[in-house]
C-alpha cells in the first residue's frame, strides 16, 4: 500500500467532505477551510479499516440489461399494486418469503435487496446472519406455490444477472 493511499484512502470522499463542510457552514473563511480539510482527511482515514474491498464489475452489458429489466418490473409492478389496492380486499394476501441467495459479493447482495425493495409489492425485510437468505415481504402470495414463484422470479430476474456482473 502506497504512502498516498495510507494517508488519503479516499480522495473523492475527502473532497466531498471538504466541500460539504464549507457549504454547510456558509462560510469560506480560512478557518472553515482548515477545519474542513482536517475533517476531510481524518474521517476517511479513521473509517478506512471499516471499508469493504471494492467490487469488480465483470459485465457492463449484463448490468445494463438488468437495469432495463428492473425499470420494466417497476412499471409493471406499480400497475399490479394499484390494481390490487384499488380492487377487492381479497386481492391482497401478504406473506413473508425466504429467498435463498448464492451471491458472495457484499455489493451484489445490497443491490439485490435494493432492487427487491424498489420493485412495488415487495420489500427486503432482513438478511440472514450467514448472508445466505433474504427475507422478502410480498404484498400478494396467497399460498406456498405463489411464494415459491416469487423466490424463483427474484433469483432468475435479479440474482442471476447480478452473479454475472459481480461473479
Helices and strands as residue ranges (DSSP letters): H 3-7, H 11-25, H 30-47, G 48-50, H 60-86, G 89-91, E 95-100, H 106-118, E 122-127, E 133-138, H 144-154, I 155-159, H 160-166
